[in-house]
Amino acid sequence: MVFALGPRARSAQYRLASFESAGSTNAEARARVRDGERGPLWLATAHQTAGHGRRQRAWISPPGNLACSVIETIETDQAHAATLGFAAGLALETALRRVCGEAASFQLKWPNDVLAGEAKLAGILIEAEQSPDGLAAVVGMGVNIVVAPDDTPYPATSLAALGITADAPALFAALSDAWAEWFALWDHGRGFAAIRAQWLTRAAGLGAPLKVRQGERLVEGYFETIDEGGHLVLSRDGQQTRIAAGDVYFGAAASAGAA
């Protein structure tokens, strides 16, 4: 497959390295950062063989799916860099809408997934490398285009399963443009208030009961909002709980996956 950047990404001076197959675009990106790469650079493949998601869960991308990572040098600390994931979610949702049209609707699941219905369609993983020039963020994104895994802790789906015909190069071009837009709005964390407002308009489960698994701990409440740091805010019995990390379940998955 031949990958190319979209016109907005090209005008913003992004570069691209694409591969027929790659072990992990995030691992390749981090290796390049350690060798002096500072971005902005995209790495993309339609076949990832050794990727991973949060908590080192395997994230294999069979031929035809999209796996990609972008390197950005950012002017903030690691705590605020985490909010970049919300910009990535918005970029993915924007690209999917542009490619799929009205064929499907997509929502954002805290902290780093894109859903179609209640099933995971795409995921995001942010990793960081400290460099002499600042914090180098590697934002990995993967989309189930032709097939979805069946061994995930949360239901997953693909564009093909939704009856949507799309390919990895077309989605990548749209994503590279959407990323340029949302990354500029995020503005090294200074624009997170605007990102937060837009993210909430697309949030899955907002106002609904959620369960959050944190190791052996299970937290339950109603999804009230995300705060200025990107933490999930749950409310229950008049009390608020702020959550920095965890596996979120709602709807049918709340009883099946977090019992």
N, C-alpha and C positions, 0 to 999 in steps of 0.2 A: 504494500500500500504506500502511496505517495502522500506525505504530509506537507502542508504549507501553512504559513501564518496568514491570518486574516489581514485586511488592509489597515485597520486601526492599529493592530499589533506591529505591523511593519513600520508604520509612520512613527510609532513610539520607540523605535529602535530595538525591538526584541529580535533575538536570534533563535535559531532552531537547530537542534540535532535530533534526527529521527533514526529509528532502528527497525529492522525487520523483526527482531526479537531481542528482548533484554531481560536480564534477571530481575532487576528492580530499577525503575527510573529514579526513585528517590536515592537508592544507594549509589547509582551512577552520578547523580547530581551532587551528593555530599562528597564523593571522591573528587569531583571537579572543583568544588569549593576548596577542599584541602590543597589542591594543586594551584590555587590562585584565581579560579573563576569567581566573578562577583555578579554576573548577570547584567541586565535581565536576559535570561536564557531559558528556553523551553526544551525539554527532552520528551519525546513521544514515541510510542510503539503501539501496535495492535496485537502484541503477544508478549505478555510479561510472565516469566516462569518462576520467579522467586520473590515476589513482592510480599509486603506485610502491612497490616493496618494497625489500629490501636492495640496496645497490650501484646504486640508481636504476633497477632493472629495472622495466619497465612492469608495472602490475598493474591491468588493466582488469576491471571487474566488470559483466558484461552484466545486463540486466534480470532480476530474480528471485534473483540472488545477494545476499549480505549484505556490505556494507562499513560499518564503523562505527569511531568513535574515541572515546576517553574522555579528558578533561582532568582531571588531578589535580595539586595542588600538594603536593610532597613535601619531607620534611625530611632530605635526604641529598645527597651529591654525585653528580656524573654517573657516576662509576665504579660506585658502589653502586646507582644508579638502574637500571643494566642488568639487575640481578637481578629487576626487576619483570616482565621478559618471561616468567620461569618461572611467576609467579603468573597472568599472562595465559594461558599455555598450559593451566594447570590449570582456569582459568575456562572456556575454550573446550571442553576435554574434558568438563568437568562438564555444561555446557549441552547439548552434543551427546548425551550419554548420557540426559539428562532428556527431551529431545525425541524421540530415536530409540528409546529403550528398548533392548531386546535385539536390535534389527535389525542392529546392527553394533558392532564394537569399534574403539576408537581408541587411538592411542599418540602420545607426544610425541617429536618429533625435535629434537635439539639444533641450533641454540639456540632456534628460534622457529617451528616448524611443527607442525601436527597431521596425523597420517597415518591413513588407513584402509588396512590392509594395508601395502604398501610405497609407496603413492601419496599425494601431498600433497592434503589436503582443505582445510586452512585455514592461514593465515599471520599473522604478527604483525610489526609494525614500531613501534619506540619511537623517538620524537624528543623533544628537550628544548629548552625556551626558558628562559633565565635571566630572572627577574623580581625586582622589589624585594621581593616577598613570599616568595621562595624559588625552588626549581627547579620549573618547570611541566612535567610530563611529559605527552606526548601518546602514547597507546597505540592504535595502529591495528590492527584485526583484520578479516580478510576470510575468508568461507567460501564455497566453491563449492557452491551448493545445486542449481541447475538445470543448470549446465554448467561444465566445467573447461577451462582453456586447453590447447592441444596443442603449444605452442612453448616449453615450460619446460625448464630444464636437468635437471629431476628429474620423474619421472612424476607426473601429477596426476589426480584423480578428483573426482566430485561426488556429493552425496547421491542425485540422480536416477539416476546411473549405477550406484549401489549398490542401486537399487530401493527407496529410502526416500523417502516422501512427506513433505515438510516445507516450510514457507515462511519467508521472512525475518523477518516480524514475530514469529512464535512463537519462533524461535530467538533473536532479539534480546532478547525479554522474559526468556527463560531465562538468556541471557548476562549481562544487566544484574544479575540477582540473584546469579548465580554470581560475577561480578566483585566485588560488594559483600562477599561472604563471603571470597574469597581475598585481596582487597586489604587487608581488615582483619587477616587472619592475617599477611600480609607485613609490615604495620606499619612502613612507611617503612624497610624493610630490616632492622629488628630481628628480624623473625620469619623470616628467610630459611632458617634451619636447618630449621624445620618445613616450609617450602615445598620445600626441597631434598629432604627425605626423601619427601614425597608425590610429587614430580616423578619421582624415581627408580623408584617403583613402577609408573609408566606409561611409562617410557623405552623408545623403540624402539632395538633393536640393542645393548642392554646385555649386555656379555660377548662380543659378536661382533666380528669384524674389521671395521674401518672404514678408509676413505680420506678424508682431508681436503685439499681443494684450497685453497691460499692463493696466489692469483696463479699464478706458474709453479712454486711449490713444492708437492710432494705428500707428505703425512705419512701413514704407515700404522701401524696398531697395533690393539690390542684395546680396546674401550670399557670402561674400568674403572669410572669414576664421573664426577660433576662435583664440583668442589671448593667451598670455602666462598665463593668469589667467582663461582661459576657457570661457571668454565672447564671445558672438556672435558678429561678426563684419559685419555690413551692409554698403554697399556703394551706394551712390545716388548723381548724379550731382557733382561728384568729391569730395564729403564729406563722411567721415566715421562716423558711429554711433556704439558705443559699448553698448551692452545690457547684463545686469547681470541676468535678469529674465523676463519671459513672455511666453505666449502661441504662438507657431510658426505655421503658416499655409503656405503651398505652393501647387503648382499644383491645382487640382480641388478644394481642401479644402480652398484655399486662397480666392476664391470668395464666397464659401458657408459658411465657418465658421467664417470669419473675416470681413464680410461686415459691 
